[in-house]
Amino acid sequence: MAAAKPAPYDFKIETNADAKFPAEKGRYHLYVAYSCLFASRSLAARNLLGLEDVIGLSVAHPVPQKTKPDDENDSHSGWAFIDPTTTPTVTGKNGKEFSTADCIPDTVNSTKFARDLYEKVDPTPRTFSVPILWDKKTQTIVSEESAGILRTLDSGFRELVPSNIHLYPEELRAEIDAANDGIVTDMS
């Protein structure tokens, strides 16, 4: 019998100061990769809503890297957060060198891989994906679900950064959810 898959992280950020995850400037950090369409939509939501000065950002390299390079028994490759000023290129599995110019390193936890963030919170084996919305205060993952991140960014930060843009309007939620379910099913 296979081990149960851990539940995804998908909490909400709320405007209420007493909430488990209250909206606060500088408290949250978004980890993405431009090559992941789900992570890119979270980044687009952050930028469309004007949250660039509210939520920090790290961008992983699009070429997966071995996440435990010193462990010959661990073959996992995944999202790497690289500092282009110290590591201008990385090597792909094909031996080709790739520029790291568009990467933004992890300035919050100083992790090298998305895997490190998950294992910092819980060592239970799971998929190590982006996007990751991280709470710097509690040192945990708020959400790893792009649709959940989009919704929480749309509603949770309105008092900090008022916006006329609504990415999840009440009157369209059923349609948006149906479209999202279809996209996730087709793309996953």
URUR-V975114 format. One record per residue. N is the residue number from 1. RES is the residue in one letter. PSI is psi in whole degrees, 0 to 359 (999 if undefined). Layout:
{{N/RES/PSI} {N/RES/PSI}}
This chain:
{{1/M/132} {2/A/150} {3/A/147} {4/A/139} {5/K/134} {6/P/145} {7/A/144} {8/P/152} {9/Y/120} {10/D/67} {11/F/170} {12/K/145} {13/I/134} {14/E/158} {15/T/339} {16/N/124} {17/A/338} {18/D/1} {19/A/159} {20/K/319} {21/F/84} {22/P/152} {23/A/122} {24/E/136} {25/K/130} {26/G/358} {27/R/332} {28/Y/155} {29/H/136} {30/L/127} {31/Y/125} {32/V/174} {33/A/130} {34/Y/332} {35/S/355} {36/C/115} {37/L/328} {38/F/318} {39/A/323} {40/S/326} {41/R/330} {42/S/318} {43/L/318} {44/A/319} {45/A/314} {46/R/315} {47/N/318} {48/L/325} {49/L/0} {50/G/32} {51/L/16} {52/E/326} {53/D/0} {54/V/322} {55/I/123} {56/G/173} {57/L/137} {58/S/140} {59/V/122} {60/A/157} {61/H/144} {62/P/343} {63/V/116} {64/P/145} {65/Q/153} {66/K/123} {67/T/346} {68/K/70} {69/P/338} {70/D/1} {71/D/103} {72/E/343} {73/N/354} {74/D/109} {75/S/6} {76/H/133} {77/S/141} {78/G/195} {79/W/127} {80/A/132} {81/F/108} {82/I/141} {83/D/110} {84/P/342} {85/T/335} {86/T/336} {87/T/88} {88/P/341} {89/T/158} {90/V/159} {91/T/130} {92/G/174} {93/K/335} {94/N/2} {95/G/355} {96/K/145} {97/E/139} {98/F/137} {99/S/148} {100/T/14} {101/A/326} {102/D/3} {103/C/149} {104/I/116} {105/P/167} {106/D/105} {107/T/358} {108/V/306} {109/N/354} {110/S/31} {111/T/154} {112/K/336} {113/F/152} {114/A/322} {115/R/319} {116/D/323} {117/L/314} {118/Y/315} {119/E/337} {120/K/326} {121/V/318} {122/D/122} {123/P/358} {124/T/130} {125/P/139} {126/R/180} {127/T/136} {128/F/96} {129/S/167} {130/V/152} {131/P/158} {132/I/124} {133/L/116} {134/W/138} {135/D/112} {136/K/329} {137/K/315} {138/T/357} {139/Q/51} {140/T/168} {141/I/125} {142/V/312} {143/S/147} {144/E/6} {145/E/119} {146/S/321} {147/A/320} {148/G/321} {149/I/315} {150/L/313} {151/R/316} {152/T/327} {153/L/322} {154/D/323} {155/S/327} {156/G/336} {157/F/13} {158/R/326} {159/E/334} {160/L/319} {161/V/87} {162/P/137} {163/S/144} {164/N/354} {165/I/129} {166/H/112} {167/L/347} {168/Y/62} {169/P/142} {170/E/313} {171/E/347} {172/L/5} {173/R/319} {174/A/317} {175/E/316} {176/I/315} {177/D/319} {178/A/316} {179/A/317} {180/N/316} {181/D/319} {182/G/317} {183/I/313} {184/V/318} {185/T/315} {186/D/325} {187/M/337} {188/S/999}}
